[in-house]
Amino acid sequence: MDQDDSAEAETSDGARSQDHKGIVHSATDRFLSSTRMLVEQVTRAGGAGAQAVVPDAVLSSATHMLESMRQAVESAPQVGAELEIVMREIHAKRLTIQAITAELAVLDDQLEVLEKSLAPLQAWSTQWSKVQHTLLHSLDLSADDKG
């Protein structure tokens, strides 16, 4: 895969990632917006009807519960921000793995060239050892014949 193919693949991966992020953000925003509207409607309807019928103690508990729900809904986008950070970290780690993989491929190519370059030297060394052994053995035999 050449650099242009790699760049195109990375660009299309980035575009798909952005599309996916857009869908998730849109769905999250819609959910939060709907939940906020529901809490506001329950507060208005419940508040108007409850004031006439419900004792103050129950009304204050209900108001406290609705306020707690509102705070929970409003704090929800922080989860989205944390998720975004985790997603960026995952992407960075994937890029690191791709870079290391590329470096290992280059190292493997270099080692292959070195291995091929050393093969003739190894063959020569083996032949030289055989010649040495033969010469030394011949010299030993001739010394034994004279002695």
C-alpha positions in Angstrom: 0.0 0.0 0.0 1.6 3.3 -1.0 1.4 6.6 0.7 -1.6 7.9 -1.3 -3.7 4.7 -0.5 -2.7 5.0 3.1 -3.7 8.7 3.2 -7.0 7.9 1.5 -7.8 5.1 3.9 -6.9 7.3 6.9 -9.1 10.1 5.5 -12.1 7.7 4.9 -11.6 6.3 8.4 -11.6 9.8 9.8 -14.7 10.7 7.8 -16.5 7.5 9.1 -15.4 8.3 12.6 -16.7 11.9 12.3 -20.1 10.6 10.9 -20.3 8.1 13.8 -19.5 10.9 16.3 -22.1 13.1 14.7 -24.8 10.5 15.0 -23.8 9.7 18.7 -23.7 13.4 19.6 -27.0 14.1 17.8 -28.8 11.2 19.5 -27.3 12.2 22.9 -28.4 15.8 22.4 -31.9 14.7 21.4 -32.2 12.4 24.4 -31.0 15.2 26.8 -33.3 17.7 25.3 -36.3 15.4 25.5 -35.5 14.5 29.1 -35.2 18.2 30.0 -38.5 19.0 28.4 -40.1 16.1 30.2 -38.8 17.2 33.6 -40.0 20.8 32.9 -43.5 19.6 31.9 -43.7 17.3 34.9 -42.6 20.2 37.1 -45.2 22.5 35.7 -48.1 20.1 35.7 -47.2 18.5 39.0 -46.6 21.9 40.6 -49.9 23.4 39.6 -52.0 20.4 40.6 -50.0 19.5 43.6 -50.1 22.9 45.2 -53.9 22.6 45.6 -54.0 19.1 46.9 -50.7 17.9 48.3 -49.3 18.9 51.7 -46.2 21.1 51.7 -43.9 18.2 53.0 -44.8 16.0 50.1 -44.6 18.9 47.7 -41.1 19.9 48.9 -39.9 16.3 48.5 -41.3 16.1 45.0 -39.6 19.5 44.2 -36.3 18.2 45.6 -36.6 15.0 43.6 -37.3 17.0 40.4 -34.4 19.4 41.1 -32.1 16.3 41.5 -33.3 14.9 38.2 -32.6 18.2 36.5 -29.1 18.3 38.0 -28.5 14.8 36.8 -29.6 15.6 33.3 -27.5 18.7 33.2 -24.4 16.9 34.3 -24.8 14.2 31.6 -22.8 16.0 28.9 -19.7 15.6 31.0 -19.9 11.9 30.2 -19.8 12.8 26.5 -16.7 14.9 27.0 -14.9 12.1 28.9 -16.0 9.6 26.2 -14.5 12.0 23.5 -11.2 12.0 25.4 -11.2 8.2 25.6 -12.0 7.9 21.9 -9.1 10.3 21.0 -6.7 8.2 23.2 -7.8 5.0 21.5 -7.2 6.6 18.1 -3.8 7.8 19.2 -2.9 4.3 20.4 -4.0 2.8 17.0 -1.8 5.3 15.2 1.1 4.4 17.4 0.6 0.7 16.7 0.5 1.5 12.9 3.8 3.5 13.2 5.5 0.7 15.2 4.3 -1.9 12.6 5.7 0.2 9.8 9.0 0.5 11.6 9.1 -3.3 12.2 8.4 -3.9 8.5 11.4 -1.7 7.5 13.6 -3.4 10.1 12.6 -6.8 8.7 13.4 -5.7 5.2 16.8 -4.4 6.4 17.5 -7.7 8.2 16.6 -9.7 5.0 19.0 -7.7 2.9 21.8 -8.2 5.5 21.1 -11.9 5.7 21.3 -12.2 1.9 24.5 -10.1 1.9 26.1 -12.3 4.5 25.1 -15.7 2.9 28.1 -15.7 0.4 30.5 -14.8 3.2 29.1 -17.7 5.3 29.5 -20.1 2.3 33.1 -18.9 1.8 33.9 -19.4 5.5 32.5 -22.9 5.4 34.7 -23.7 2.3 37.7 -22.1 4.0 37.2 -24.3 7.1 37.1 -27.4 4.8 40.3 -26.4 3.0 42.1 -25.7 6.3 41.0 -29.1 7.7 42.2 -30.8 4.5 45.5 -29.0 4.5 46.2 -29.7 8.2 45.1 -33.4 7.8 47.4 -33.7 4.8 50.3 -32.2 6.7 49.7 -34.5 9.6 49.8 -37.6 7.3 53.0 -36.5 5.6 54.7 -35.9 9.0 53.6 -39.4 10.1 55.0 -41.0 6.9 58.4 -39.3 7.5 58.6 -40.2 11.2 
